């Protein structure tokens, strides 16, 4: 369990924090997508992206006991 | 009764409410245990909930009825700033993924039911255990009251006035929670979540087409904020740090609450929790879309007396009565699930970490469950009375402080999972300073969640809870270092 928990892939878990807490990066209107300003679709896009990242890490660290 | 009573809406509402009431009582027999007179069964559903049950339960418990009302209301009122709930409910999952399976394993191995158990088991300190338990209970009570506010809004939207419908709904909830424990909200969560998904998906698909598309919705919102002279569909520079710090602070606090921890402890294993961290963001997508209803309120030209009426008014304006009734039923049932789990979480804390620790250390497992059942009843009645007697703002203010308070239990609950350096007195000192300093700062800011710090000519405004957590951690580290260096380690470290 210890070794699995220390998988280097765990570092990927920091990506959503970086992507979403650096707010000036996405606090803008353009480019607009399907009527949604960038501010909105960028943050919404992080929802499936975070799921995907977590799934990748899950494959590496799951313990089948 | 009044003229605005909508019979189709009311019929649909009553049908679904009766359905979940029956389910609540039947739940005692669902996945039937040998006995419900044990806290592992009544309060944690036997720690056997698999991926899907956990998904519905935590989803139903974390994304509450009040959220459905309040997030669009905030977006309607202030715009982009109200969307901080979106990054908050995304970054919470990497945190859950990394921390909660470790916590679950500790709980499973040592038979912990509550956060107080974890702290006592790790540090052997009754005082720290009590601090964590009491914080959990007082942070949860206003949260339950908030669910009542959500339910009240939905009931009022049906045209029912007076307090009787709310009292009846809540008594029903109290009785089936008493008899079925965590199994009741877990079963009802299936109905509640599916209803909410239907409502939100229909709304976000149909409403914009009635209002000219999402582009038009954003334009209308922009125009409304310009006319009002405040708010906007993008953040002002001064709102950026508050936005980020509220998102981070809320994400760290979210799974320290007794109701979310109960959902974690009740799951069947670490992998169940990890899979849920992968799957639960589906609710976040829903929440993001739901928040759009605030802007749709502007596009539909709604004029409401209270921002909380935006969602009900939107449904009443744009949908036939029966669908509006379905939506209101979804919101009201959406209040039942979190209210039940919250009262169970608070009751588990009281039974394990106050009653067993201080009143009757020799209490039997069935006695422990009995104390919890009665406490869950009292907690709910307390919240009901608070809502009926005190001003609504009181519950909102307390809920705000509750988030700040519960965040101060994070070091005591989480640090011990990773490092064995900390001692109980240091964590207790950190908790106390964070709790008191945070409350005083929030109070002096007029119970606003943000505090401004001035360094020379730069002014930083951020979430007070996060600020208090930083102070908490610094104090814990300094006191611990002093204790360690002074060589006066108290005889703690039980179990480590």
Interface residues (C-beta under 8 A of the other chain):
Chain A: X1 X5 X10 X13 X14 X16 X17 X20 X21 X22 X23 X24 X27 X28 X29 X32 X34 X35 X36 X37 X39 X40 X43 X44 X46 X47 X48 X50 X51 X53 X54 X55 X57 X58 X61 X62 X63 X64
Chain B: X80 X83 X86 X87 X90 X91 X93 X94 X97 X98 X102 X105 X208 X213 X214 X215 X216 X217 X218 X233 X234 X235 X240 X241 X243 X244 X247 X248 X270 X271 X274 X275 X277 X278 X279 X281 X282 X284 X285 X288
